[in-house]
């Protein structure tokens, strides 16, 4: 419990990746920092603990990666094509994936600061490793990374969270659990602190600057139905149950400008029978992201997306919305034995709704709620439309497609013809919402006149303007870190002069 009379230079609301980077950056400026975590310790860390830890950044080649991962051995380098992912590539992806609606200044900051930020995170004790198991397949004896996403935090989201907790201790940052920020304290000079509630007691904490980094509103059923639209109250929430938009609400109450894609969200294919909110014991295992190598069929037995439109990194965050729009908010991902070795580990967890059969007719009959006859016809028609003359290659957009279907598959089109066959039931898993607060190049929150609100900064999933309709995989952690560091640096500098 924080005493009412205690003063801090910077108060950070939230304890996930963005909040941690803000707190550490403020401490770098010599500020006395307090981190407020609404959850108790067992559930602390926001969405960060539920992520697999992939982080997207620009790099020029393997030498840049070696600087981040000094444990990388020569034999690992020789067996892997890490490629390069330039700032131009990253910026182009941000434009292409968002239909060029991303705020160009925010996107430029994200891209240009990405490598510097992960390097800074490393100095704070965060370790990184290549994502061999999920972002590279071995073809002709060599791994090749695809989709611009190469690195993850060591130990995934849990490992990242633990690294931040250790860094808090090393940098004398105070962290309190079970303490919810309820209201911003404001006077004629700007934001001067926060009103908090802990164990039923309301108190005030004064500070020169406040950084809001408490996530989006995805766990708020009423808000997501109001802003995302009908049916979104039935979506599963992938992560923290505490991300209910409180930070956004507090800022709006003092005149902050709402910004970004308020009707959009990061939403994926998710285990149909997963719980209402994320389960830390399972973590990211409920996701089902190997669909480019199979088919997705709804309960009417129809395909409704191009499973091979692009690398998984560039389609998975929008296909959850497509699944939510299907009958009973349900779909089935179907694979045959030829691609079983390509399925990610999440398909092999115990908590999975799966059917298997030696024939397609039997498989379709076992998919609960599905029009079995229509599903069998859809798969048969798909098989007849596959272009066999093109070689299948999971590491590139191979152009192995179908021709003549209502929705053709653009890449990785294999006939579903080799048993045993498998089908996995999925629904919509909501990760985070895209609408939020408007900030400037220093991380300050802007009011409705687009004037900076003195003493108020923001970072992470509650910043609007970066993502519209879709999202390049791994950009969430990177954006949280970049803008968290930016907000914390400027909040700390303001406090310490």
C-alpha positions in Angstrom: 0.0 0.0 0.0 1.3 3.5 -0.9 0.9 6.2 1.6 -1.3 9.2 0.6 1.5 11.6 1.4 4.2 9.9 -0.6 5.4 11.7 -3.7 7.0 10.4 -6.8 8.5 11.9 -9.9 6.7 9.5 -12.2 3.8 7.2 -11.7 3.2 4.5 -14.3 -0.2 2.9 -14.5 0.1 -0.7 -15.6 2.8 -3.4 -15.3 3.1 -5.0 -18.7 5.8 -4.5 -21.4 5.0 -0.9 -22.2 4.6 0.1 -18.6 7.9 -1.6 -17.7 9.8 0.1 -20.5 8.3 3.5 -19.4 9.3 2.9 -15.8 12.9 1.8 -16.6 13.3 4.7 -19.0 12.1 7.2 -16.4 14.5 5.7 -13.9 17.3 6.2 -16.4 16.6 10.0 -16.1 17.0 9.8 -12.4 13.3 9.9 -11.6 11.8 8.3 -8.5 9.3 5.9 -10.1 6.2 4.0 -8.9 4.4 1.3 -10.9 0.7 0.7 -10.1 -0.6 -2.8 -10.9 -4.4 -3.3 -10.6 -4.0 -7.1 -10.5 -2.6 -9.1 -7.6 0.8 -10.5 -8.1 -0.4 -13.9 -9.4 -2.1 -12.3 -12.4 0.1 -9.2 -12.8 1.8 -8.2 -16.0 -1.1 -7.4 -18.3 -1.2 -9.0 -21.7 2.6 -9.4 -21.7 2.5 -12.6 -19.8 0.1 -14.2 -22.3 2.1 -13.5 -25.4 4.6 -15.9 -26.9 7.1 -13.1 -26.9 7.7 -12.5 -30.6 9.0 -8.9 -31.3 9.3 -7.3 -34.7 12.2 -4.9 -35.4 14.3 -3.7 -38.3 17.7 -5.3 -38.7 20.3 -5.4 -41.5 21.5 -8.9 -41.2 22.9 -11.6 -38.9 25.5 -9.3 -37.3 22.7 -7.1 -35.8 21.1 -10.3 -34.5 24.4 -11.5 -33.0 24.6 -8.3 -31.0 21.2 -9.0 -29.5 21.9 -12.7 -29.0 25.5 -13.2 -28.1 24.8 -16.9 -27.3 24.1 -17.6 -31.0 26.6 -20.3 -32.1 28.4 -20.5 -35.4 26.7 -23.8 -36.2 23.2 -22.2 -35.6 24.1 -19.3 -37.9 25.3 -21.7 -40.6 22.1 -23.7 -40.5 19.9 -20.7 -40.7 19.0 -18.1 -43.3 18.1 -15.1 -41.1 17.8 -12.7 -44.0 17.4 -9.0 -43.3 14.4 -6.8 -42.5 15.1 -3.2 -43.3 13.4 -0.1 -41.9 11.9 0.4 -45.4 10.5 -3.2 -45.2 9.0 -2.6 -41.8 7.5 0.7 -42.7 6.1 -0.8 -45.9 4.5 -3.6 -43.9 2.9 -1.1 -41.5 1.3 0.7 -44.5 0.3 -2.4 -46.5 -1.2 -4.3 -43.6 -3.3 -1.3 -42.4 -4.4 -0.2 -45.9 -2.1 2.8 -45.4 -4.2 4.2 -42.6 -1.4 4.0 -40.0 -0.3 7.3 -38.6 2.9 8.0 -40.6 4.7 9.8 -37.8 3.9 7.1 -35.2 4.8 4.4 -37.7 8.1 6.1 -38.5 9.0 6.4 -34.8 8.1 2.8 -34.3 10.3 1.6 -37.2 13.3 3.9 -36.7 13.5 3.3 -32.9 12.8 -0.5 -33.1 16.4 -1.8 -33.1 17.7 0.8 -30.7 14.9 -0.1 -28.3 15.5 -3.9 -28.3 19.2 -3.2 -27.8 18.3 -1.0 -24.8 16.0 -3.7 -23.5 18.9 -6.1 -23.6 20.9 -3.7 -21.3 18.0 -4.0 -18.8 18.4 -7.8 -18.7 15.9 -8.9 -21.4 17.3 -11.9 -23.3 16.3 -12.8 -26.9 16.3 -16.0 -29.0 15.5 -16.9 -32.6 12.0 -18.3 -33.1 13.0 -21.4 -34.9 10.0 -23.4 -33.8 7.3 -21.0 -35.1 8.9 -18.7 -37.7 11.2 -20.9 -39.7 10.8 -24.3 -41.4 13.7 -26.6 -42.3 13.9 -27.1 -46.1 16.8 -28.9 -47.7 18.7 -28.9 -44.4 18.4 -25.2 -43.7 16.0 -23.0 -41.7 14.7 -19.9 -43.4 12.9 -17.2 -41.6 9.9 -15.6 -43.2 7.6 -12.6 -42.7 10.1 -10.3 -41.1 9.8 -11.8 -37.6 12.9 -13.6 -36.3 13.3 -13.0 -32.5 11.3 -13.6 -29.3 11.9 -12.8 -25.7 13.7 -15.6 -23.9 11.0 -17.6 -22.1 8.1 -15.9 -24.0 5.9 -13.5 -22.2 6.6 -15.1 -18.8 10.3 -14.7 -19.3 9.9 -11.1 -20.4 7.8 -10.3 -17.3 10.4 -11.9 -15.0 13.2 -9.9 -16.7 11.3 -6.7 -16.1 10.7 -7.5 -12.4 14.4 -8.1 -11.9 15.1 -4.8 -13.7 12.7 -3.0 -11.3 14.6 -4.3 -8.3 18.0 -3.3 -9.9 16.7 0.2 -10.7 15.0 0.9 -7.3 11.5 1.1 -9.0 8.6 0.6 -6.6 5.8 -1.7 -7.7 2.5 -2.2 -5.8 -0.1 -4.9 -6.6 -3.8 -4.8 -6.2 -3.9 -1.0 -6.6 -6.2 0.4 -9.3 -5.8 3.9 -10.7 -9.3 5.5 -10.7 -8.8 9.1 -11.6 -6.2 11.6 -12.8 -5.4 14.5 -10.4 -5.4 17.7 -12.3 -4.8 21.4 -11.5 -4.2 24.5 -13.6 -0.6 23.2 -14.5 -1.7 19.8 -15.8 -1.8 16.3 -14.4 -0.3 16.1 -10.9 -0.9 12.5 -9.9 -3.6 9.8 -9.6 -6.3 8.7 -7.3 -6.1 5.0 -6.5 -8.1 2.4 -4.8 -6.5 -0.4 -2.8 -8.4 -2.9 -0.6 -11.4 -0.6 -0.6 -9.4 2.4 0.5 -9.2 5.5 -1.8 -6.1 7.6 -1.7 -4.1 10.1 -3.7 -0.5 9.8 -5.1 1.2 12.9 -6.3 3.7 13.0 -9.1 5.2 15.4 -11.7 4.2 13.0 -14.5 1.9 10.1 -15.1 2.3 7.5 -17.8 -0.8 5.5 -18.7 0.1 2.0 -20.0 -2.8 -0.1 -18.8 -3.9 -1.7 -22.1 -6.9 -1.5 -24.3 -10.6 -2.2 -23.5 -10.8 -5.8 -24.8 -11.9 -7.2 -21.4 -14.7 -4.7 -21.1 -17.8 -6.5 -22.6 -19.9 -3.3 -22.8 -17.2 -1.2 -24.4 -16.2 -3.7 -27.1 -19.9 -4.2 -28.0 -20.3 -0.5 -28.2 -17.3 0.2 -30.3 -16.4 -3.0 -32.1 -20.1 -3.9 -32.8 -22.7 -6.6 -32.3 -21.4 -10.1 -31.5 -18.2 -8.9 -29.9 -19.6 -9.6 -26.5 -19.3 -13.3 -27.4 -15.6 -13.2 -28.3 -13.0 -14.9 -26.0 -10.4 -12.6 -24.5 -6.9 -14.0 -25.1 -5.2 -12.2 -22.2 -5.7 -10.3 -19.0 -9.1 -9.8 -17.5 -8.0 -6.4 -16.1 -7.6 -4.6 -19.5 -11.0 -2.8 -19.3 -10.1 0.6 -20.7 -9.6 2.3 -17.3 -6.6 4.3 -18.5 -8.4 5.4 -21.6 -11.4 6.5 -19.6 -9.4 8.5 -17.1 -7.7 10.4 -19.9 -11.0 11.1 -21.8 -12.5 12.5 -18.6 -9.9 15.3 -18.6 -10.3 16.1 -22.3 -7.9 13.7 -24.1 -8.4 13.1 -27.8 -9.6 9.7 -28.8 -7.7 8.4 -31.8 -7.4 5.4 -34.1 -9.5 2.5 -35.2 -12.1 2.2 -32.4 -14.0 -0.4 -34.4 -10.9 -2.5 -35.0 -9.0 -5.1 -32.9 -6.4 -7.8 -33.1 -8.4 -11.0 -33.1 -7.2 -14.5 -34.0 -8.3 -18.1 -34.4 -8.6 -19.4 -30.8 -9.6 -22.7 -29.2 -13.4 -22.9 -29.3 -13.7 -24.1 -25.7 -11.1 -21.9 -24.2 -12.1 -20.0 -21.0 -13.6 -16.5 -21.1 -10.2 -14.9 -20.3 -6.6 -16.0 -20.8 -5.2 -18.8 -18.7 -1.6 -18.3 -17.6 -1.1 -22.0 -17.3 -1.8 -22.4 -21.0 -0.6 -19.0 -22.1 -0.7 -18.6 -25.9 -1.3 -22.3 -26.5 -5.0 -21.7 -27.3 -4.1 -20.0 -30.6 -4.3 -22.0 -33.8 -2.0 -20.4 -36.4 -1.0 -23.2 -38.8 -4.1 -22.6 -41.0 -2.1 -21.6 -44.1 -1.2 -25.2 -44.6 -4.9 -26.4 -44.4 -8.4 -25.3 -44.9 -10.8 -23.4 -42.7 -14.5 -24.4 -43.0 -17.6 -22.9 -41.1 -20.6 -24.8 -39.8 -22.3 -24.5 -43.2 -19.4 -26.5 -44.7 -18.1 -23.5 -46.6 -14.6 -21.8 -46.8 -14.8 -18.1 -46.1 -11.2 -16.8 -46.3 -8.1 -17.3 -48.4 -6.0 -19.3 -45.9 -2.8 -18.7 -48.0 -3.3 -15.0 -48.8 0.0 -14.1 -47.1 2.3 -15.3 -44.4 0.5 -16.1 -41.2 2.1 -13.0 -39.6 0.1 -10.8 -41.8 -3.3 -12.4 -41.7 -3.8 -14.0 -38.3 -4.8 -10.8 -36.5 -7.7 -10.1 -38.8 -9.0 -13.7 -39.3 -10.5 -13.8 -35.8 -13.0 -11.2 -36.9 -13.9 -13.4 -39.9 -14.5 -16.4 -37.6 -16.7 -14.4 -35.3 -18.9 -13.5 -38.2 -19.6 -17.2 -39.0 -22.6 -19.3 -37.8 -22.2 -20.0 -34.0 -18.9 -18.0 -34.1 -17.3 -21.3 -35.0 -15.0 -22.7 -37.6 -12.8 -25.8 -38.2 -9.2 -25.9 -39.4 -8.6 -29.1 -41.4 -5.2 -30.7 -42.2 -4.0 -34.0 -43.6 -1.0 -36.1 -42.7 1.3 -34.5 -45.3 1.5 -31.3 -43.2 1.3 -32.7 -39.7 5.0 -32.1 -39.1 4.4 -28.4 -39.8 1.7 -27.8 -37.2 2.8 -25.6 -34.3 3.1 -27.0 -30.8 -0.2 -25.3 -29.8 -2.0 -28.1 -31.8 -0.6 -30.7 -29.4 -1.8 -29.3 -26.1 -4.2 -31.2 -23.9 -6.9 -28.5 -24.0 -7.9 -28.7 -27.6 -11.1 -29.5 -29.4 -10.0 -31.9 -32.1 -11.5 -34.7 -34.2 -9.5 -37.2 -36.3 -10.4 -39.8 -38.9 -9.0 -42.0 -41.5 -11.4 -40.8 -44.2 -12.7 -37.4 -45.1 -16.3 -38.5 -44.9 -15.8 -39.7 -41.4 -13.9 -36.5 -40.4 -16.7 -34.3 -41.7 -19.3 -36.3 -39.8 -17.3 -35.9 -36.6 -17.1 -32.1 -36.8 -19.9 -31.1 -34.4 -22.4 -28.6 -35.8 -21.0 -28.8 -39.4 -23.1 -29.7 -42.5 -21.0 -32.8 -43.2 -22.2 -33.3 -46.7 -21.5 -29.8 -47.7 -18.1 -29.9 -46.0 -17.1 -33.0 -47.9 -18.2 -31.4 -51.2 -16.1 -28.3 -50.3 -13.0 -30.3 -49.6 -13.5 -32.4 -52.8 -13.9 -29.3 -54.9 -10.8 -27.8 -53.3 -8.7 -30.8 -54.1 -9.8 -30.7 -57.7 -8.7 -27.1 -58.0 -5.1 -27.4 -56.6 -2.3 -26.6 -59.0 0.0 -29.6 -58.6 2.7 -28.4 -60.9 4.0 -25.8 -58.4 6.3 -27.1 -55.7 5.1 -26.7 -52.1 7.5 -24.6 -49.9 6.4 -23.4 -46.5 9.2 -20.9 -46.2 8.1 -18.6 -49.1 4.9 -17.5 -50.7 5.2 -20.4 -53.1 2.3 -19.5 -55.5 0.9 -23.1 -55.2 -2.7 -22.1 -55.6 -6.2 -23.2 -56.6 -8.1 -22.0 -59.7 -11.8 -21.6 -60.3 -13.1 -21.6 -56.7 -15.3 -18.9 -55.2 -12.4 -18.1 -52.9 -9.1 -19.4 -54.3 -6.2 -20.2 -52.1 -3.2 -18.2 -53.1 -0.3 -20.1 -51.6 0.5 -23.5 -49.9 -2.5 -25.2 -51.5 -2.1 -28.9 -50.9 -4.8 -31.5 -51.6 -6.4 -32.8 -48.4 -6.0 -36.4 -49.5 -3.7 -38.3 -47.1 -5.0 -39.7 -43.9 -5.3 -39.6 -41.0 -7.1 -36.3 -41.2 -7.4 -33.8 -38.4 -9.8 -30.9 -37.6 -9.6 -28.3 -34.9 -12.5 -26.2 -33.7 -11.8 -22.5 -33.3 -13.5 -19.3 -32.5 -12.5 -15.7 -32.2 -9.8 -14.8 -29.6 -9.5 -11.1 -29.0 -6.0 -9.8 -28.2 -6.3 -6.0 -27.9 -8.3 -3.1 -29.3 -6.9 -0.6 -31.8 -8.7 2.5 -30.6 -7.1 4.7 -27.9 -5.5 8.0 -27.0 -3.7 10.4 -29.3 0.0 11.1 -28.5 2.7 13.3 -30.0 6.3 12.6 -30.8 7.3 12.9 -27.1 4.7 10.4 -25.9 2.5 13.2 -24.4 -1.3 12.7 -24.6 -3.0 15.3 -26.7 -6.3 17.0 -25.8 -9.2 17.5 -28.2 -7.5 20.8 -29.4 -4.4 18.7 -30.2 -2.5 20.4 -27.4 -0.3 18.4 -25.1 -1.7 17.7 -21.7 1.1 18.6 -19.3 2.3 15.8 -17.2 0.4 13.0 -19.0 2.0 10.4 -21.2 0.8 7.1 -22.7 2.2 4.0 -24.2 1.2 0.5 -25.3 -2.2 -0.9 -26.4 -4.1 2.3 -25.3 -2.3 4.4 -27.9 -4.4 4.8 -31.0 -3.4 5.4 -34.6 -0.9 2.6 -35.3 -3.1 -0.3 -36.4 -6.2 -0.3 -38.6 -8.1 -3.5 -39.4 -5.0 -5.7 -39.2 -1.6 -5.9 -37.6 1.9 -7.3 -38.5 2.8 -10.0 -36.1 5.1 -9.1 -33.3 4.5 -5.3 -33.6 2.5 -5.1 -30.4 5.4 -5.8 -28.1 7.7 -3.6 -30.2 5.3 -0.6 -30.2 4.8 -1.0 -26.4 8.5 -1.0 -25.9 9.3 1.9 -28.3 6.6 4.2 -27.0 7.0 3.1 -23.4 10.6 4.1 -23.5 9.8 7.3 -25.3 7.1 8.2 -22.7 9.2 7.2 -19.8 12.2 9.2 -21.0 10.3 12.4 -21.5 8.2 11.9 -18.3 11.4 11.4 -16.3 13.1 14.3 -17.9 10.2 16.6 -17.2 10.3 15.6 -13.5 14.0 15.9 -13.0 14.7 18.8 -15.3 
